[in-house]
């Protein structure tokens, strides 16, 4: 028998940086800084990410394009993979993402792609805690507590058994 169900996601919305905590503001500013160094000669879509680790370190990443688009890498994964490689035993507490095009900061909020969402889920599983996700945009900023709010039916380690 078919059942209809309603699933919810939860997010906080802010209109500008001044409404955020100092930590969240700093992460967005670091992500914006990282976007300035993105390598995006094809799309001209510059994405920056900043990861806050439990030890207070902030790791930045940006998108890296390739003429064969499938060989590029998103800012979120660049930052997360660098954090995992450099600080393998330190949990990720938060991640901020921003994006801009030729007109400037996108209206937003910037949204991680499906692959990045899956890596976020794996990172949460690895460290057994949700990641605070701060998605930046010119018109609004959205903050989520955990990747399940972006990818509610994620493939998780438990899915393998």
SULSULLIN-V839625 format. One record per residue. D_CENTER is the distance of its C-alpha to the mean C-alpha in Angstrom with 1 decimal. Layout:
D_CENTER  D_CENTER
This chain:
38.1  35.0  33.1  30.8  28.0  25.5  22.0  19.9  16.3  15.9  14.0  15.3  15.7  16.7  18.6  18.1  16.9  20.2  19.5  16.7  17.5  18.1  15.4  12.7  14.6  14.7  11.0  10.6  13.8  12.7  9.7  12.5  14.8  12.9  12.8  16.6  16.9  15.1  17.6  17.8  21.5  21.6  19.1  19.0  15.5  13.8  10.1  9.0  6.4  7.9  8.2  11.1  13.5  16.4  18.8  17.4  16.3  13.4  12.1  11.0  10.2  10.8  11.7  15.2  17.4  20.7  23.7  23.2  19.9  19.3  19.3  16.4  13.0  9.5  8.0  5.1  8.2  10.4  9.1  8.9  12.2  13.8  13.2  14.7  17.5  18.3  18.0  18.4  19.7  17.5  15.0  11.3  11.5  8.5  5.1  5.4  4.8  8.4  10.8  14.6  17.5  21.2  21.6  19.0  15.8  15.1  16.4  13.0  10.8  8.4  7.2  5.5  8.9  10.9  10.9  7.2  7.7  10.8  9.7  7.7  11.0  13.0  11.6  12.5  15.8  16.5  16.4  17.6  15.4  12.6  9.4  9.1  6.0  7.0  6.9  9.6  12.7  16.4  17.8  15.4  12.4  11.2  10.4  10.2  11.8  10.6  9.2  12.7  12.3  10.1  12.2  15.5  17.6  15.6  17.6  17.9  20.3  22.9  22.9  24.7  27.8
